[in-house]
Amino acid sequence: MIVDKRLRVFYFFVAFQASGMCYSGAQPVRVKGLKDYYKKYFPVGVAVSPHDLKDSAEVKLILNQFNSLTPENAMKMGPIHPLENRYNWKDADAIVDFAQAHGLRVRGHNLCWHEQTPAWIFKDQAGNLVNKQVLLKRLKDHITTVVKRYKGKIYAWDVVNEAVDDDSTKFLRNSLWYQICGEEFIAKAFEYAHEADPKAVLFYNDYNTERPEKRERVYRLLKKLVDKGVPVNAVGLQAHWSVYEPDQQDLVATIKKFSSLGLKVQITELDVSVYPWEKNRRILRQGETGAYTPDLEKKQEAKYAEIFKIFRKYRNVITGVTFWNISDRHTWLDDYPVAGRKNYPLLFDQNFEPKKAYWSVVDF
């Protein structure tokens, strides 16, 4: 039986207030979540912090809607390994333990990135840059220690994150990793991760992969790795998108291009902002109201419907979709690129209720 959408919103609200349960007569009935609608397609995950797992309302929403977790920041090199002889396991352990307790999968994020990297890893005691051998040894020690700790509990890792440059005239990003090691650090990172956990699915993860010029450079990198026999298994499309992009042709072309290499594809950091994508931080401009207007709501609803239709069509190569944050109450876009401007990028509003975009995703 098809239920009127207004009634479904009501049922969702009742279920949410009652710990994810509603009642039909004397029998409890669990309201379907994203993970249930997409059970035959792919896991649906969400990026979380330890704080999210202490909020009872967010926990209810997570358990009702998702079956996979990604640590938003807790496993990045800076937070988890701030000093050479010191690891901070508390936050990462909390997320993995929560997932284990509730039967959720975990994606590890991430092992090697140019940002949120502790300064010590690139320098010797005198403050000078270390040589290639030292840096690769430090990278191996880090990856081995982190991956082995969660072996059997984390099924996939974003091994290398955002190594391709934003400048279309360049290939790889001129990070300290690249300056010291050349592009060899990329292959080595995958080799170290595979050695630490041979069963883990290993990802290269990047953004703007749907833009043709960057897609070609990411493909170039991945093909080199595949041709050399480097143990890269999949590619993560970060999917920090907007109501204006990507268009259907570019998204489909991207999925086909990367999967042609024999790689699986995951949507690893999905959000759909109501504003065009920007890279550089700035202040709010005059005339920008930050309002979630009916027009923007309609555009977002249509964009979410469009992209999930494509995801379903290519479920043979798409092995997961992860949203980057839980609801519009708090997202990383609140502080980036325009601090203090709400971007309303997710399927749940600031009261944790499903938006029209939510129903466009599950109505198929």
C-alpha positions in Angstrom: 0.0 0.0 0.0 1.3 3.5 -0.9 1.2 5.8 2.1 0.6 9.5 1.7 3.9 11.4 2.2 2.4 13.6 4.9 1.4 10.5 6.9 4.9 9.1 6.4 6.4 12.2 7.9 4.1 11.8 10.8 5.0 8.1 11.2 8.7 9.0 11.0 8.3 11.6 13.8 6.4 9.2 16.0 9.0 6.6 15.4 11.8 8.9 16.2 10.3 10.0 19.5 9.7 6.4 20.5 13.3 5.2 20.0 12.8 4.3 16.4 9.6 2.3 17.0 6.0 2.9 16.2 3.0 0.7 16.8 0.3 -0.8 14.6 -2.3 -2.3 17.0 -0.4 -4.3 19.6 2.5 -5.2 17.3 5.6 -2.9 17.2 6.7 -1.9 13.6 10.0 -0.5 12.9 9.9 2.4 10.4 12.2 1.9 7.4 15.3 4.0 7.1 17.7 4.7 4.3 19.6 1.5 5.0 16.3 -0.5 4.6 15.2 1.2 1.4 18.6 0.5 -0.1 19.2 -2.9 1.4 19.3 -4.6 -2.1 21.5 -1.8 -3.5 24.4 -0.7 -1.2 25.1 0.2 2.4 24.2 3.8 3.4 26.5 5.4 5.9 27.2 8.6 7.7 30.3 10.5 9.0 30.3 10.9 12.8 32.2 12.3 15.7 32.3 10.8 19.3 30.1 13.7 20.4 27.4 12.5 18.0 27.4 9.1 19.7 26.6 10.8 23.1 23.5 12.6 21.8 20.5 10.3 22.3 18.5 12.0 19.5 21.4 11.6 17.0 22.0 8.0 18.1 18.4 7.2 17.4 18.6 8.7 14.0 21.9 7.0 13.1 20.6 3.6 14.1 17.3 4.0 12.3 18.8 5.3 9.1 22.3 4.0 8.5 24.3 0.8 8.6 27.9 2.2 8.1 30.0 4.8 9.9 33.0 6.9 8.9 35.0 8.8 11.6 34.8 12.4 10.4 38.1 13.4 12.0 39.1 11.0 14.7 41.3 8.8 12.4 43.1 11.5 10.5 46.8 11.5 11.1 46.9 14.8 13.1 44.2 13.8 15.7 45.2 10.2 16.1 49.0 10.5 15.9 49.9 14.0 17.1 53.5 13.1 18.2 55.9 10.5 16.9 55.6 8.4 20.1 52.0 9.2 21.0 48.7 8.0 19.6 45.3 9.2 20.7 43.0 6.2 20.4 40.1 7.4 22.5 37.9 9.0 19.9 38.6 6.4 17.2 38.0 3.6 19.6 34.7 5.1 20.7 33.4 5.1 17.1 34.6 1.6 16.3 33.3 0.2 19.6 29.9 1.9 19.0 29.8 0.3 15.5 30.7 -3.1 16.8 28.0 -2.9 19.5 25.3 -2.1 17.0 26.4 -4.2 14.0 27.5 -1.3 11.8 30.3 -1.4 9.2 33.2 1.1 9.5 35.1 2.9 6.8 38.5 4.2 8.0 39.3 7.8 7.0 42.1 8.5 6.2 45.7 7.3 6.3 47.7 9.8 4.2 46.6 13.4 3.4 48.2 16.7 2.9 46.0 18.4 5.5 45.6 17.6 9.2 49.0 16.0 9.1 51.2 16.6 12.2 54.3 18.8 11.5 56.6 16.3 13.2 56.3 13.7 10.5 58.1 15.9 7.9 60.9 17.2 10.2 63.9 16.0 12.1 64.9 17.2 15.6 66.6 20.3 14.2 63.5 21.3 12.4 64.8 20.4 8.9 62.8 18.4 6.4 63.6 14.7 6.6 64.7 12.7 3.6 62.6 10.3 1.6 63.7 7.1 3.4 62.8 8.6 6.8 59.4 9.9 5.7 58.4 6.6 4.1 59.5 4.8 7.2 57.3 7.1 9.3 54.4 6.6 6.9 54.7 2.8 7.1 54.9 2.9 10.9 51.8 5.0 11.1 49.7 3.0 8.6 50.8 -0.3 10.1 50.0 0.7 13.6 46.6 2.2 12.8 45.4 -0.4 10.4 46.5 -3.4 12.5 44.7 -2.0 15.6 41.4 -2.1 13.7 42.0 -5.2 11.6 38.8 -7.1 11.3 36.7 -4.2 12.5 37.3 -1.7 9.6 36.4 -3.2 6.2 37.7 -0.3 4.1 40.2 2.5 4.2 40.7 5.8 2.4 44.4 5.2 2.0 45.4 8.3 0.1 43.3 11.4 0.1 43.3 14.3 -2.5 46.7 13.7 -4.1 45.7 15.3 -7.4 46.2 19.0 -7.7 43.3 21.5 -8.0 45.2 23.3 -10.8 44.2 21.8 -14.1 47.7 22.5 -15.5 49.3 20.3 -12.9 49.1 16.6 -12.1 49.8 15.9 -8.4 49.5 18.3 -5.5 52.8 19.8 -4.5 52.5 18.7 -0.9 55.4 17.9 1.4 54.6 14.3 0.8 55.3 14.9 -2.9 58.2 17.3 -2.4 60.1 14.8 -0.3 59.0 11.4 -1.8 57.8 12.2 -5.3 54.7 10.2 -6.3 56.1 7.1 -4.8 54.5 7.8 -1.5 51.1 7.0 -3.0 51.9 3.5 -4.1 53.8 2.9 -0.9 50.8 3.9 1.2 48.6 1.3 -0.5 51.3 -1.3 -0.1 51.7 -0.6 3.6 47.9 -0.7 4.2 47.5 -4.0 2.2 50.4 -5.6 4.2 48.8 -4.5 7.5 45.3 -5.9 6.5 45.2 -7.9 3.3 41.4 -8.2 3.5 40.7 -4.4 3.7 39.2 -2.7 0.7 41.7 0.2 -0.2 40.4 3.5 -1.7 41.9 6.5 -3.4 39.6 9.3 -2.3 39.2 12.8 -3.9 36.7 15.6 -4.7 35.6 17.3 -7.9 36.1 14.0 -9.6 33.1 14.6 -11.8 34.6 17.7 -13.4 36.1 16.4 -16.7 39.6 17.9 -16.4 40.1 16.6 -12.9 38.5 13.3 -13.7 41.1 12.7 -16.4 43.9 13.4 -14.0 42.5 11.2 -11.3 42.0 8.5 -13.9 45.6 8.9 -15.0 46.8 8.4 -11.4 44.6 5.4 -10.9 45.6 3.7 -14.2 49.3 4.1 -13.3 48.7 2.4 -10.0 46.6 -0.4 -11.4 49.1 -1.0 -14.2 51.9 -1.3 -11.7 49.9 -3.8 -9.6 49.5 -1.5 -6.6 46.8 -2.8 -4.3 44.2 -0.1 -4.9 40.8 -1.7 -5.0 38.4 1.2 -5.3 37.9 5.0 -5.8 36.0 7.3 -3.5 34.0 10.1 -5.0 33.8 12.6 -2.1 30.6 14.1 -3.6 30.6 17.5 -1.9 28.1 18.6 -4.5 25.5 21.3 -4.9 22.1 21.8 -6.5 24.0 23.1 -9.5 26.5 20.2 -10.1 27.4 17.6 -11.2 25.1 17.1 -14.1 23.9 13.6 -15.0 26.3 13.2 -18.0 29.4 14.1 -15.9 28.4 11.8 -13.0 27.7 8.8 -15.3 30.9 9.4 -17.2 32.9 9.4 -14.0 31.4 6.2 -12.7 32.0 4.5 -16.0 35.6 5.9 -16.4 36.8 4.7 -13.0 35.0 1.4 -13.0 36.5 0.6 -16.4 39.8 0.1 -14.5 38.2 -2.8 -12.6 37.8 -0.6 -9.5 34.7 -0.4 -7.3 33.2 3.1 -6.6 31.9 4.5 -3.4 30.2 7.9 -2.7 32.3 8.6 0.4 31.3 12.2 1.6 28.0 13.1 0.2 26.3 16.4 0.8 24.3 18.6 -1.6 24.6 22.3 -0.7 22.1 24.8 -1.9 25.0 27.1 -2.9 27.6 26.6 -5.7 30.8 24.8 -4.7 33.6 27.1 -3.6 37.2 26.2 -2.5 38.5 29.4 -0.8 37.2 30.7 2.5 35.5 34.1 2.5 33.1 36.2 4.5 29.4 36.5 3.9 28.7 39.0 1.1 26.2 41.8 1.2 22.7 40.5 0.1 23.4 36.9 1.0 20.6 35.9 3.3 21.4 32.3 3.9 17.7 31.4 3.7 16.5 28.0 2.7 13.9 29.2 0.2 11.2 27.1 -1.4 13.0 27.4 -4.7 16.2 26.0 -3.2 14.3 23.3 -1.4 12.8 22.2 -4.7 16.2 22.3 -6.5 17.7 20.2 -3.8 14.9 17.7 -3.9 15.3 17.3 -7.6 19.1 16.9 -7.4 19.0 14.3 -4.7 16.4 12.3 -6.7 18.6 12.6 -9.8 21.8 11.4 -8.3 20.3 8.5 -6.4 18.6 7.3 -9.6 22.1 7.1 -11.1 23.5 5.4 -8.0 20.8 2.7 -8.3 21.4 2.2 -12.0 25.1 1.6 -11.3 24.7 -0.5 -8.2 26.9 -3.2 -9.8 29.9 -1.0 -9.3 28.8 1.4 -6.5 29.4 -0.4 -3.2 28.4 2.2 -0.7 27.0 5.8 -0.2 28.1 7.8 2.9 26.6 11.1 3.9 29.0 13.7 5.4 27.3 14.5 8.7 23.9 13.5 10.1 21.6 16.5 9.7 21.4 20.2 8.9 21.7 21.0 12.6 25.4 20.8 12.2 27.6 20.2 9.1 31.2 21.0 8.2 29.8 23.5 5.7 28.6 25.7 8.6 32.2 26.8 8.8 33.4 26.3 5.2 33.8 28.1 2.9 31.6 30.9 4.5 31.7 30.7 8.3 28.2 31.1 9.8 26.3 30.4 6.6 24.0 27.4 6.7 24.2 25.3 3.5 21.3 22.9 4.3 23.1 20.0 2.5 21.6 16.9 4.1 18.4 14.9 4.1 17.4 15.7 7.7 16.6 19.3 8.9 17.8 21.0 12.1 15.1 19.2 14.0 16.2 15.8 12.7 13.0 15.5 10.6 13.2 14.2 7.0 13.2 16.9 4.3 11.4 16.7 0.9 14.8 15.6 -0.5 14.6 12.5 1.8 11.4 11.3 0.3 12.8 11.9 -3.2 15.6 9.5 -2.4 13.5 6.7 -1.0 10.5 7.0 -3.4 11.5 4.6 -6.2 
